[in-house]
Amino acid sequence: MSTLTLTSTIKLPSGYRLPLLGLGVYKNDECKPACLAALKHGYKHIDSARMYRNEAQVGEALRESGVPREDVFITSKVDSGEHGYEKTLAAVDESLQRFKFDYIDLMLLHSPLSGKERRLEAWKALIEARNQGKLRSIGVSNFGVKHLEEIKDAGLETPEVNQLELHPFCQQKDIVQYCAKHGIIVEAYTPLIRGGWNDTIVDIGKKYNKDPAQVLVRWSLQRGFVPLPKSAHPARVVSNAHVYDFEITAEDMAAIDALDRGKDGAVTWNPIDAP
């Protein structure tokens, strides 16, 4: 395995590079302290969304941090209520205003809940906004195989990223397999299972002198995913990134892999089966 570091990246089909570890800011109404702690520690990737209502704070934190804009990869997402060609184009423009950015590194469709017609129109809008230079890369979130196949069948370009609820209890194997086959990078939200750890994860952590959160982030990285651990606490933001001084053995990886419960293991909305 190549040596992973906090600055490790993967190349997107767009040619831009996606940092392999990101800070999630879901349900963090005061996310500036977490963002500032992350940027100070060396994170280069922050994952926001229009639905989180904190794009402006993320933009402020980046400017206050002193880290150059071009050195940080910022993601946002267009909620299903804003899907549709014109609506989605307007949402992109509003996000740019909220962030006070000239471009957004990655914009995702937040879920497939808008229905086939509107999500396809929304995808066309993201392609257009990318072509206009407002977005550098585009993708989806919570899309099942059916939703990805719809895009393909419509003759539209393949999403660069699919962000999913993804952790040892909910490994989304069919979607992950489809994404691997079609060159779609998989990002993992809720990688820490909201603290719902079991003895296997805790015991493996003790073996490496690591806490369960660090084991889960490392597992995700070793599986080839892009984990987005979320914390509102600056100290936890930093400790969640202390995952580069150990490697989980193949035996322990297999023990964690064996924890999969499929959809029953989900701890969030996980709308991958939306009609």
C-alpha positions in Angstrom: 0.0 0.0 0.0 1.3 3.5 -0.8 1.9 5.6 2.2 -1.1 7.7 3.1 -0.7 11.3 4.5 -3.1 14.1 5.3 -2.1 15.6 1.9 -2.8 12.5 -0.1 -5.2 13.1 -3.0 -6.9 11.2 -5.8 -7.2 12.6 -9.4 -10.8 13.3 -10.5 -11.9 12.8 -14.1 -11.9 16.6 -14.4 -8.2 16.5 -13.7 -8.5 18.2 -10.4 -7.2 16.5 -7.3 -9.5 15.5 -4.4 -7.9 15.3 -0.9 -8.6 11.9 0.6 -9.7 13.1 4.0 -12.4 15.8 4.4 -14.1 17.6 7.3 -17.9 17.1 7.3 -19.9 20.1 8.6 -23.5 18.5 8.6 -25.7 19.9 11.4 -23.0 22.3 12.6 -24.6 25.7 12.8 -21.4 27.2 14.2 -18.9 25.4 12.0 -16.2 28.1 11.9 -14.2 26.8 14.9 -14.2 23.3 13.5 -13.2 24.6 10.0 -10.4 26.8 11.4 -9.1 23.9 13.5 -9.1 21.7 10.4 -7.4 24.2 8.2 -4.8 25.0 10.8 -4.0 21.3 11.3 -3.6 20.7 7.5 -6.9 19.5 6.3 -7.4 20.6 2.6 -11.0 19.5 2.1 -14.3 20.7 3.6 -17.7 19.1 2.8 -20.7 21.4 3.1 -24.2 21.5 1.5 -26.9 24.1 0.9 -29.1 22.2 3.3 -26.6 22.6 6.1 -27.0 26.4 5.9 -23.3 27.0 6.7 -21.8 27.7 3.3 -21.2 31.4 4.4 -19.4 30.2 7.5 -17.1 27.9 5.6 -16.2 30.7 3.2 -15.5 33.0 6.2 -13.3 30.4 7.9 -11.3 29.8 4.8 -10.6 33.6 4.4 -9.8 34.0 8.1 -7.4 30.9 8.0 -5.0 32.6 5.7 -4.8 29.4 3.6 -5.0 30.3 -0.1 -8.4 29.5 -1.7 -6.8 27.3 -4.4 -5.2 25.1 -1.7 -8.5 23.9 -0.2 -11.1 21.7 -1.9 -14.7 22.8 -1.0 -17.8 20.7 -1.7 -21.5 21.7 -1.6 -24.7 20.0 -2.6 -28.0 21.0 -4.2 -31.0 19.6 -2.2 -33.7 17.7 -4.0 -36.2 20.6 -3.6 -34.0 22.7 -5.8 -33.6 20.1 -8.6 -34.7 21.1 -12.1 -32.6 22.8 -14.7 -33.3 26.5 -13.9 -33.7 25.9 -10.2 -30.4 24.1 -10.0 -28.5 26.7 -12.0 -29.9 29.4 -9.6 -28.9 27.3 -6.6 -25.3 27.1 -7.8 -25.2 30.9 -8.2 -26.6 31.4 -4.7 -24.0 29.1 -3.2 -21.2 31.0 -5.0 -22.6 34.2 -3.4 -22.9 32.6 0.1 -19.3 31.2 0.0 -18.1 34.5 -1.7 -16.1 32.2 -4.1 -15.5 32.5 -7.8 -15.9 28.7 -8.2 -16.8 25.6 -6.1 -14.5 22.6 -6.3 -17.3 20.0 -6.3 -21.0 20.3 -6.4 -23.2 17.3 -5.8 -26.9 16.5 -6.2 -27.7 15.8 -2.6 -30.1 13.0 -3.1 -32.2 11.3 -5.7 -35.5 12.2 -4.0 -36.7 14.6 -6.6 -37.7 11.9 -9.1 -36.2 10.8 -12.4 -37.1 13.8 -14.6 -36.0 16.5 -12.1 -32.8 14.8 -11.1 -31.8 14.4 -14.8 -32.6 18.1 -15.4 -30.6 19.0 -12.3 -27.6 16.9 -13.6 -27.7 18.7 -16.9 -27.6 22.0 -15.0 -24.5 20.9 -13.1 -22.9 20.0 -16.4 -23.7 23.5 -17.7 -22.5 25.3 -14.6 -19.3 23.3 -14.8 -18.9 24.2 -18.5 -19.4 27.9 -17.5 -16.4 27.6 -15.0 -18.6 28.0 -11.9 -17.9 24.4 -10.8 -14.7 22.4 -11.2 -16.1 18.9 -10.7 -19.6 17.5 -10.4 -21.1 14.4 -8.8 -24.0 13.0 -6.8 -24.8 11.8 -3.3 -27.0 8.9 -2.1 -27.5 7.6 -5.7 -28.2 3.9 -6.0 -27.2 1.9 -9.1 -30.6 2.6 -10.7 -30.1 6.4 -10.4 -26.6 6.1 -11.9 -27.9 4.0 -14.7 -30.5 6.6 -15.5 -27.8 9.2 -16.2 -25.9 6.7 -18.4 -29.1 5.8 -20.3 -29.8 9.5 -20.9 -26.5 9.7 -22.7 -25.1 12.2 -20.1 -21.6 12.1 -18.7 -20.9 10.0 -15.6 -20.7 11.7 -12.2 -17.2 12.0 -10.9 -18.2 11.3 -7.3 -20.9 9.5 -5.4 -21.1 10.4 -1.7 -22.8 7.7 0.4 -23.4 6.7 4.0 -20.6 4.3 4.2 -19.0 2.6 7.3 -18.4 -1.0 8.4 -22.1 -1.6 9.3 -23.4 -0.2 6.0 -20.9 -0.9 3.2 -23.2 -0.3 0.1 -21.4 -3.1 -1.7 -23.5 -3.1 -4.9 -23.1 0.7 -5.4 -19.4 0.7 -4.5 -18.8 -2.1 -7.0 -20.7 -0.2 -9.7 -18.8 3.0 -9.0 -15.4 1.1 -9.1 -16.4 -0.3 -12.5 -17.4 3.1 -13.9 -14.6 5.2 -12.5 -16.7 7.0 -9.9 -14.9 8.0 -6.7 -16.8 7.0 -3.5 -16.9 9.4 -0.6 -18.0 8.2 2.8 -20.3 10.3 5.0 -21.1 9.2 8.6 -17.8 7.2 8.6 -17.8 7.3 12.4 -21.3 5.6 12.7 -22.3 8.5 15.0 -20.4 6.8 17.8 -22.3 3.6 17.5 -19.2 1.4 17.8 -19.1 -2.3 18.8 -16.6 -4.4 20.6 -14.7 -5.4 17.5 -14.0 -1.8 16.5 -13.1 -0.8 20.1 -10.8 -3.8 20.6 -9.0 -3.3 17.3 -8.5 0.4 18.4 -6.8 -0.8 21.6 -4.5 -3.0 19.7 -3.1 0.0 17.8 -3.5 2.4 20.7 -6.1 4.3 18.7 -9.6 5.4 19.5 -12.6 3.9 17.5 -13.0 7.0 15.4 -9.4 6.8 14.2 -9.8 3.1 13.4 -12.9 3.9 11.3 -11.3 6.7 9.4 -8.2 4.5 8.7 -10.4 1.6 7.6 -12.2 3.9 5.1 -9.0 5.2 3.7 -7.5 1.7 3.3 -10.7 0.6 1.5 -10.1 3.3 -1.0 -12.9 5.6 0.1 -12.8 9.4 0.9 -14.0 9.6 4.5 -15.7 12.8 5.7 -15.6 12.6 9.5 -17.7 15.3 11.2 -17.1 17.0 14.5 -18.0 20.3 16.0 -15.2 20.1 18.5 -11.8 21.4 17.3 -9.9 18.8 19.4 -11.8 15.9 17.8 -11.3 17.4 14.3 -7.6 17.2 14.9 -7.6 13.7 16.5 -9.8 12.3 13.7 -6.9 13.1 11.4 -4.3 11.2 13.5 -4.5 8.2 11.3 -1.3 8.2 9.3 1.1 6.6 11.9 -0.4 3.1 11.7 -1.8 0.6 9.2 -4.6 -1.9 9.9 -3.5 -5.4 9.1 -5.3 -7.5 6.5 -6.7 -9.7 9.3 -8.1 -6.8 11.2 -9.5 -5.2 8.0 -11.3 -8.5 7.3 -12.7 -8.5 10.8 -14.1 -5.0 10.3 -15.3 -5.9 6.8 -17.3 -8.8 8.3 -19.5 -6.3 10.3 -21.6 -5.3 7.3 -25.3 -5.4 7.8 -26.3 -3.9 4.5 -29.2 -1.4 4.6 -30.0 -2.6 8.1 -26.7 -1.1 9.3 -27.6 2.4 8.1 -27.8 5.1 10.8 -28.9 8.0 8.5 -31.7 8.6 5.9 -29.7 6.6 3.3 -32.2 7.4 0.4 -30.5 5.1 -2.1 -33.7 3.3 -3.0 -35.7 6.4 -3.9 -38.1 5.8 -6.9 
